[in-house]
Amino acid sequence: MVTKLQKELKQTKPFASLEQEVILNLARTAEYVMARGAAVFRRADLTATQYNALRILRGAGTEGLTCGEISERMVTRDSDITRLLDRLQRRGLISRERPENNRRVVLTRITEEGLRLLAGLDAPVEESHRKIAGHLGRQRLKTLNELLEAVRGPED
């Protein structure tokens, strides 16, 4: 039986293994989801990683976070988090400062402008998520979530 992925990739031969097909299906699905998210973020002139960093900082509240702490919490890793933060700071979406009690640390906080930008994206992002996965229903979504976590293996 020819699978949907084989049709999408115009592949005439079977995959080498079921594991290969699953990994390729994950990659194809990730690309599909990222492209739909990018369309929402593009309206705000943001990338998905910039959006992720802003959400992390919104969650951190007034305490702020260091560059390393932001990096640890990113959904997808960005090898140059400093430049990403530089771009957000130039747009006035974040602020950075060195606390008086520890000059070696730079704390990053989201600004009011950053909070307004995110607030305007909350509903469109949620709608995008519903369009992408809402048709699966609650139980299938829970199962999919468990399976995706299982692929990444046990916690260290």
Biotite code that builds the C-alpha atoms (Angstrom):
import biotite.structure as struc

atoms = struc.array([
    struc.Atom([0.000, 0.000, 0.000], chain_id="A", res_id=1, res_name="MET", atom_name="CA", element="C"),
    struc.Atom([1.318, 3.428, -0.966], chain_id="A", res_id=2, res_name="VAL", atom_name="CA", element="C"),
    struc.Atom([1.333, 5.828, 1.981], chain_id="A", res_id=3, res_name="THR", atom_name="CA", element="C"),
    struc.Atom([0.425, 9.521, 1.953], chain_id="A", res_id=4, res_name="LYS", atom_name="CA", element="C"),
    struc.Atom([4.077, 10.403, 2.522], chain_id="A", res_id=5, res_name="LEU", atom_name="CA", element="C"),
    struc.Atom([5.175, 8.320, -0.478], chain_id="A", res_id=6, res_name="GLN", atom_name="CA", element="C"),
    struc.Atom([2.634, 10.184, -2.628], chain_id="A", res_id=7, res_name="LYS", atom_name="CA", element="C"),
    struc.Atom([3.728, 13.587, -1.306], chain_id="A", res_id=8, res_name="GLU", atom_name="CA", element="C"),
    struc.Atom([7.388, 12.767, -1.972], chain_id="A", res_id=9, res_name="LEU", atom_name="CA", element="C"),
    struc.Atom([6.543, 11.057, -5.278], chain_id="A", res_id=10, res_name="LYS", atom_name="CA", element="C"),
    struc.Atom([8.446, 8.027, -4.033], chain_id="A", res_id=11, res_name="GLN", atom_name="CA", element="C"),
    struc.Atom([7.787, 4.858, -5.993], chain_id="A", res_id=12, res_name="THR", atom_name="CA", element="C"),
    struc.Atom([9.821, 2.447, -3.845], chain_id="A", res_id=13, res_name="LYS", atom_name="CA", element="C"),
    struc.Atom([8.959, 1.471, -0.280], chain_id="A", res_id=14, res_name="PRO", atom_name="CA", element="C"),
    struc.Atom([10.919, 3.117, 2.521], chain_id="A", res_id=15, res_name="PHE", atom_name="CA", element="C"),
    struc.Atom([13.943, 1.192, 3.778], chain_id="A", res_id=16, res_name="ALA", atom_name="CA", element="C"),
    struc.Atom([12.230, 0.737, 7.142], chain_id="A", res_id=17, res_name="SER", atom_name="CA", element="C"),
    struc.Atom([9.207, 1.833, 9.112], chain_id="A", res_id=18, res_name="LEU", atom_name="CA", element="C"),
    struc.Atom([11.548, 3.885, 11.311], chain_id="A", res_id=19, res_name="GLU", atom_name="CA", element="C"),
    struc.Atom([12.807, 5.749, 8.241], chain_id="A", res_id=20, res_name="GLN", atom_name="CA", element="C"),
    struc.Atom([9.269, 6.506, 7.137], chain_id="A", res_id=21, res_name="GLU", atom_name="CA", element="C"),
    struc.Atom([8.337, 7.778, 10.614], chain_id="A", res_id=22, res_name="VAL", atom_name="CA", element="C"),
    struc.Atom([11.405, 10.038, 10.817], chain_id="A", res_id=23, res_name="ILE", atom_name="CA", element="C"),
    struc.Atom([10.727, 11.453, 7.356], chain_id="A", res_id=24, res_name="LEU", atom_name="CA", element="C"),
    struc.Atom([7.061, 11.907, 8.263], chain_id="A", res_id=25, res_name="ASN", atom_name="CA", element="C"),
    struc.Atom([8.098, 13.818, 11.401], chain_id="A", res_id=26, res_name="LEU", atom_name="CA", element="C"),
    struc.Atom([10.375, 16.072, 9.343], chain_id="A", res_id=27, res_name="ALA", atom_name="CA", element="C"),
    struc.Atom([7.655, 16.663, 6.731], chain_id="A", res_id=28, res_name="ARG", atom_name="CA", element="C"),
    struc.Atom([5.089, 17.446, 9.434], chain_id="A", res_id=29, res_name="THR", atom_name="CA", element="C"),
    struc.Atom([7.477, 19.788, 11.262], chain_id="A", res_id=30, res_name="ALA", atom_name="CA", element="C"),
    struc.Atom([8.050, 21.689, 8.017], chain_id="A", res_id=31, res_name="GLU", atom_name="CA", element="C"),
    struc.Atom([4.271, 21.916, 7.459], chain_id="A", res_id=32, res_name="TYR", atom_name="CA", element="C"),
    struc.Atom([3.660, 23.255, 10.975], chain_id="A", res_id=33, res_name="VAL", atom_name="CA", element="C"),
    struc.Atom([6.588, 25.704, 10.846], chain_id="A", res_id=34, res_name="MET", atom_name="CA", element="C"),
    struc.Atom([5.456, 27.127, 7.494], chain_id="A", res_id=35, res_name="ALA", atom_name="CA", element="C"),
    struc.Atom([1.972, 27.841, 8.850], chain_id="A", res_id=36, res_name="ARG", atom_name="CA", element="C"),
    struc.Atom([3.418, 29.451, 11.970], chain_id="A", res_id=37, res_name="GLY", atom_name="CA", element="C"),
    struc.Atom([5.814, 31.543, 9.906], chain_id="A", res_id=38, res_name="ALA", atom_name="CA", element="C"),
    struc.Atom([2.874, 33.002, 7.985], chain_id="A", res_id=39, res_name="ALA", atom_name="CA", element="C"),
    struc.Atom([1.363, 34.255, 11.257], chain_id="A", res_id=40, res_name="VAL", atom_name="CA", element="C"),
    struc.Atom([4.673, 35.641, 12.569], chain_id="A", res_id=41, res_name="PHE", atom_name="CA", element="C"),
    struc.Atom([5.501, 37.318, 9.242], chain_id="A", res_id=42, res_name="ARG", atom_name="CA", element="C"),
    struc.Atom([2.577, 39.718, 9.783], chain_id="A", res_id=43, res_name="ARG", atom_name="CA", element="C"),
    struc.Atom([4.396, 40.994, 12.878], chain_id="A", res_id=44, res_name="ALA", atom_name="CA", element="C"),
    struc.Atom([7.799, 40.931, 11.132], chain_id="A", res_id=45, res_name="ASP", atom_name="CA", element="C"),
    struc.Atom([9.038, 38.176, 13.471], chain_id="A", res_id=46, res_name="LEU", atom_name="CA", element="C"),
    struc.Atom([10.656, 34.812, 12.988], chain_id="A", res_id=47, res_name="THR", atom_name="CA", element="C"),
    struc.Atom([9.480, 31.744, 14.897], chain_id="A", res_id=48, res_name="ALA", atom_name="CA", element="C"),
    struc.Atom([12.605, 31.865, 17.099], chain_id="A", res_id=49, res_name="THR", atom_name="CA", element="C"),
    struc.Atom([12.075, 35.563, 17.877], chain_id="A", res_id=50, res_name="GLN", atom_name="CA", element="C"),
    struc.Atom([8.455, 34.819, 18.788], chain_id="A", res_id=51, res_name="TYR", atom_name="CA", element="C"),
    struc.Atom([9.640, 31.955, 21.008], chain_id="A", res_id=52, res_name="ASN", atom_name="CA", element="C"),
    struc.Atom([12.133, 34.216, 22.803], chain_id="A", res_id=53, res_name="ALA", atom_name="CA", element="C"),
    struc.Atom([9.463, 36.871, 23.390], chain_id="A", res_id=54, res_name="LEU", atom_name="CA", element="C"),
    struc.Atom([7.066, 34.286, 24.830], chain_id="A", res_id=55, res_name="ARG", atom_name="CA", element="C"),
    struc.Atom([9.781, 32.994, 27.132], chain_id="A", res_id=56, res_name="ILE", atom_name="CA", element="C"),
    struc.Atom([10.441, 36.514, 28.368], chain_id="A", res_id=57, res_name="LEU", atom_name="CA", element="C"),
    struc.Atom([6.736, 37.196, 28.844], chain_id="A", res_id=58, res_name="ARG", atom_name="CA", element="C"),
    struc.Atom([6.576, 34.065, 30.991], chain_id="A", res_id=59, res_name="GLY", atom_name="CA", element="C"),
    struc.Atom([9.579, 35.184, 33.017], chain_id="A", res_id=60, res_name="ALA", atom_name="CA", element="C"),
    struc.Atom([7.806, 38.393, 34.020], chain_id="A", res_id=61, res_name="GLY", atom_name="CA", element="C"),
    struc.Atom([9.639, 41.333, 35.552], chain_id="A", res_id=62, res_name="THR", atom_name="CA", element="C"),
    struc.Atom([12.453, 39.103, 36.864], chain_id="A", res_id=63, res_name="GLU", atom_name="CA", element="C"),
    struc.Atom([13.885, 38.729, 33.376], chain_id="A", res_id=64, res_name="GLY", atom_name="CA", element="C"),
    struc.Atom([16.302, 36.033, 32.258], chain_id="A", res_id=65, res_name="LEU", atom_name="CA", element="C"),
    struc.Atom([19.911, 35.733, 31.217], chain_id="A", res_id=66, res_name="THR", atom_name="CA", element="C"),
    struc.Atom([20.838, 34.873, 27.654], chain_id="A", res_id=67, res_name="CYS", atom_name="CA", element="C"),
    struc.Atom([21.733, 31.330, 28.736], chain_id="A", res_id=68, res_name="GLY", atom_name="CA", element="C"),
    struc.Atom([18.409, 30.841, 30.511], chain_id="A", res_id=69, res_name="GLU", atom_name="CA", element="C"),
    struc.Atom([16.527, 31.978, 27.405], chain_id="A", res_id=70, res_name="ILE", atom_name="CA", element="C"),
    struc.Atom([18.594, 29.631, 25.254], chain_id="A", res_id=71, res_name="SER", atom_name="CA", element="C"),
    struc.Atom([17.829, 26.647, 27.532], chain_id="A", res_id=72, res_name="GLU", atom_name="CA", element="C"),
    struc.Atom([14.085, 27.258, 27.209], chain_id="A", res_id=73, res_name="ARG", atom_name="CA", element="C"),
    struc.Atom([13.911, 27.671, 23.431], chain_id="A", res_id=74, res_name="MET", atom_name="CA", element="C"),
    struc.Atom([11.786, 25.141, 21.543], chain_id="A", res_id=75, res_name="VAL", atom_name="CA", element="C"),
    struc.Atom([14.293, 25.145, 18.691], chain_id="A", res_id=76, res_name="THR", atom_name="CA", element="C"),
    struc.Atom([17.894, 25.984, 19.455], chain_id="A", res_id=77, res_name="ARG", atom_name="CA", element="C"),
    struc.Atom([19.423, 29.133, 18.001], chain_id="A", res_id=78, res_name="ASP", atom_name="CA", element="C"),
    struc.Atom([23.202, 29.053, 17.923], chain_id="A", res_id=79, res_name="SER", atom_name="CA", element="C"),
    struc.Atom([23.369, 32.845, 18.090], chain_id="A", res_id=80, res_name="ASP", atom_name="CA", element="C"),
    struc.Atom([20.840, 33.870, 20.721], chain_id="A", res_id=81, res_name="ILE", atom_name="CA", element="C"),
    struc.Atom([22.776, 37.099, 21.342], chain_id="A", res_id=82, res_name="THR", atom_name="CA", element="C"),
    struc.Atom([22.150, 38.365, 17.805], chain_id="A", res_id=83, res_name="ARG", atom_name="CA", element="C"),
    struc.Atom([18.517, 37.334, 18.001], chain_id="A", res_id=84, res_name="LEU", atom_name="CA", element="C"),
    struc.Atom([18.166, 39.392, 21.188], chain_id="A", res_id=85, res_name="LEU", atom_name="CA", element="C"),
    struc.Atom([20.045, 42.287, 19.575], chain_id="A", res_id=86, res_name="ASP", atom_name="CA", element="C"),
    struc.Atom([17.424, 42.432, 16.810], chain_id="A", res_id=87, res_name="ARG", atom_name="CA", element="C"),
    struc.Atom([14.569, 42.346, 19.322], chain_id="A", res_id=88, res_name="LEU", atom_name="CA", element="C"),
    struc.Atom([16.216, 45.095, 21.372], chain_id="A", res_id=89, res_name="GLN", atom_name="CA", element="C"),
    struc.Atom([16.676, 47.321, 18.297], chain_id="A", res_id=90, res_name="ARG", atom_name="CA", element="C"),
    struc.Atom([12.929, 47.020, 17.702], chain_id="A", res_id=91, res_name="ARG", atom_name="CA", element="C"),
    struc.Atom([12.209, 48.021, 21.296], chain_id="A", res_id=92, res_name="GLY", atom_name="CA", element="C"),
    struc.Atom([10.624, 44.644, 22.131], chain_id="A", res_id=93, res_name="LEU", atom_name="CA", element="C"),
    struc.Atom([13.100, 43.765, 24.885], chain_id="A", res_id=94, res_name="ILE", atom_name="CA", element="C"),
    struc.Atom([15.482, 45.582, 27.223], chain_id="A", res_id=95, res_name="SER", atom_name="CA", element="C"),
    struc.Atom([18.781, 44.392, 28.685], chain_id="A", res_id=96, res_name="ARG", atom_name="CA", element="C"),
    struc.Atom([20.642, 45.580, 31.734], chain_id="A", res_id=97, res_name="GLU", atom_name="CA", element="C"),
    struc.Atom([23.421, 44.608, 34.100], chain_id="A", res_id=98, res_name="ARG", atom_name="CA", element="C"),
    struc.Atom([22.252, 44.467, 37.716], chain_id="A", res_id=99, res_name="PRO", atom_name="CA", element="C"),
    struc.Atom([24.286, 46.551, 40.163], chain_id="A", res_id=100, res_name="GLU", atom_name="CA", element="C"),
    struc.Atom([24.835, 43.541, 42.452], chain_id="A", res_id=101, res_name="ASN", atom_name="CA", element="C"),
    struc.Atom([26.332, 41.352, 39.678], chain_id="A", res_id=102, res_name="ASN", atom_name="CA", element="C"),
    struc.Atom([27.916, 43.178, 36.715], chain_id="A", res_id=103, res_name="ARG", atom_name="CA", element="C"),
    struc.Atom([28.809, 39.880, 34.996], chain_id="A", res_id=104, res_name="ARG", atom_name="CA", element="C"),
    struc.Atom([25.134, 39.080, 34.340], chain_id="A", res_id=105, res_name="VAL", atom_name="CA", element="C"),
    struc.Atom([22.908, 40.683, 31.703], chain_id="A", res_id=106, res_name="VAL", atom_name="CA", element="C"),
    struc.Atom([19.196, 40.384, 32.390], chain_id="A", res_id=107, res_name="LEU", atom_name="CA", element="C"),
    struc.Atom([16.762, 40.529, 29.503], chain_id="A", res_id=108, res_name="THR", atom_name="CA", element="C"),
    struc.Atom([13.148, 41.608, 29.941], chain_id="A", res_id=109, res_name="ARG", atom_name="CA", element="C"),
    struc.Atom([10.246, 42.047, 27.575], chain_id="A", res_id=110, res_name="ILE", atom_name="CA", element="C"),
    struc.Atom([9.084, 45.639, 27.133], chain_id="A", res_id=111, res_name="THR", atom_name="CA", element="C"),
    struc.Atom([5.534, 46.974, 27.037], chain_id="A", res_id=112, res_name="GLU", atom_name="CA", element="C"),
    struc.Atom([5.866, 47.136, 23.250], chain_id="A", res_id=113, res_name="GLU", atom_name="CA", element="C"),
    struc.Atom([6.886, 43.466, 23.205], chain_id="A", res_id=114, res_name="GLY", atom_name="CA", element="C"),
    struc.Atom([3.912, 42.568, 25.406], chain_id="A", res_id=115, res_name="LEU", atom_name="CA", element="C"),
    struc.Atom([1.540, 44.443, 23.061], chain_id="A", res_id=116, res_name="ARG", atom_name="CA", element="C"),
    struc.Atom([2.983, 42.677, 20.028], chain_id="A", res_id=117, res_name="LEU", atom_name="CA", element="C"),
    struc.Atom([2.551, 39.255, 21.657], chain_id="A", res_id=118, res_name="LEU", atom_name="CA", element="C"),
    struc.Atom([-0.977, 40.073, 22.817], chain_id="A", res_id=119, res_name="ALA", atom_name="CA", element="C"),
    struc.Atom([-1.881, 40.836, 19.205], chain_id="A", res_id=120, res_name="GLY", atom_name="CA", element="C"),
    struc.Atom([-0.468, 37.478, 18.104], chain_id="A", res_id=121, res_name="LEU", atom_name="CA", element="C"),
    struc.Atom([-2.079, 35.313, 20.801], chain_id="A", res_id=122, res_name="ASP", atom_name="CA", element="C"),
    struc.Atom([-5.401, 34.786, 19.010], chain_id="A", res_id=123, res_name="ALA", atom_name="CA", element="C"),
    struc.Atom([-3.956, 34.290, 15.486], chain_id="A", res_id=124, res_name="PRO", atom_name="CA", element="C"),
    struc.Atom([-1.413, 31.761, 16.803], chain_id="A", res_id=125, res_name="VAL", atom_name="CA", element="C"),
    struc.Atom([-4.096, 29.854, 18.715], chain_id="A", res_id=126, res_name="GLU", atom_name="CA", element="C"),
    struc.Atom([-6.304, 29.846, 15.610], chain_id="A", res_id=127, res_name="GLU", atom_name="CA", element="C"),
    struc.Atom([-3.396, 28.540, 13.546], chain_id="A", res_id=128, res_name="SER", atom_name="CA", element="C"),
    struc.Atom([-2.895, 25.709, 16.060], chain_id="A", res_id=129, res_name="HIS", atom_name="CA", element="C"),
    struc.Atom([-6.582, 24.818, 15.871], chain_id="A", res_id=130, res_name="ARG", atom_name="CA", element="C"),
    struc.Atom([-6.494, 24.765, 12.061], chain_id="A", res_id=131, res_name="LYS", atom_name="CA", element="C"),
    struc.Atom([-3.420, 22.558, 12.022], chain_id="A", res_id=132, res_name="ILE", atom_name="CA", element="C"),
    struc.Atom([-4.330, 20.030, 14.719], chain_id="A", res_id=133, res_name="ALA", atom_name="CA", element="C"),
    struc.Atom([-7.820, 20.708, 16.072], chain_id="A", res_id=134, res_name="GLY", atom_name="CA", element="C"),
    struc.Atom([-9.439, 18.151, 13.783], chain_id="A", res_id=135, res_name="HIS", atom_name="CA", element="C"),
    struc.Atom([-7.576, 15.374, 15.607], chain_id="A", res_id=136, res_name="LEU", atom_name="CA", element="C"),
    struc.Atom([-9.699, 15.681, 18.719], chain_id="A", res_id=137, res_name="GLY", atom_name="CA", element="C"),
    struc.Atom([-8.591, 15.718, 22.339], chain_id="A", res_id=138, res_name="ARG", atom_name="CA", element="C"),
    struc.Atom([-7.758, 12.022, 22.755], chain_id="A", res_id=139, res_name="GLN", atom_name="CA", element="C"),
    struc.Atom([-5.712, 11.736, 19.561], chain_id="A", res_id=140, res_name="ARG", atom_name="CA", element="C"),
    struc.Atom([-3.859, 14.945, 20.453], chain_id="A", res_id=141, res_name="LEU", atom_name="CA", element="C"),
    struc.Atom([-2.980, 13.509, 23.872], chain_id="A", res_id=142, res_name="LYS", atom_name="CA", element="C"),
    struc.Atom([-1.773, 10.283, 22.263], chain_id="A", res_id=143, res_name="THR", atom_name="CA", element="C"),
    struc.Atom([0.260, 12.177, 19.674], chain_id="A", res_id=144, res_name="LEU", atom_name="CA", element="C"),
    struc.Atom([1.828, 14.286, 22.406], chain_id="A", res_id=145, res_name="ASN", atom_name="CA", element="C"),
    struc.Atom([2.799, 11.161, 24.364], chain_id="A", res_id=146, res_name="GLU", atom_name="CA", element="C"),
    struc.Atom([4.253, 9.532, 21.253], chain_id="A", res_id=147, res_name="LEU", atom_name="CA", element="C"),
    struc.Atom([6.310, 12.594, 20.344], chain_id="A", res_id=148, res_name="LEU", atom_name="CA", element="C"),
    struc.Atom([7.702, 12.748, 23.863], chain_id="A", res_id=149, res_name="GLU", atom_name="CA", element="C"),
    struc.Atom([8.485, 9.026, 23.705], chain_id="A", res_id=150, res_name="ALA", atom_name="CA", element="C"),
    struc.Atom([10.454, 9.527, 20.473], chain_id="A", res_id=151, res_name="VAL", atom_name="CA", element="C"),
    struc.Atom([12.710, 11.987, 22.307], chain_id="A", res_id=152, res_name="ARG", atom_name="CA", element="C"),
    struc.Atom([13.366, 9.306, 24.915], chain_id="A", res_id=153, res_name="GLY", atom_name="CA", element="C"),
    struc.Atom([13.332, 9.303, 28.691], chain_id="A", res_id=154, res_name="PRO", atom_name="CA", element="C"),
    struc.Atom([14.247, 12.407, 30.645], chain_id="A", res_id=155, res_name="GLU", atom_name="CA", element="C"),
    struc.Atom([17.884, 12.643, 31.638], chain_id="A", res_id=156, res_name="ASP", atom_name="CA", element="C"),
])
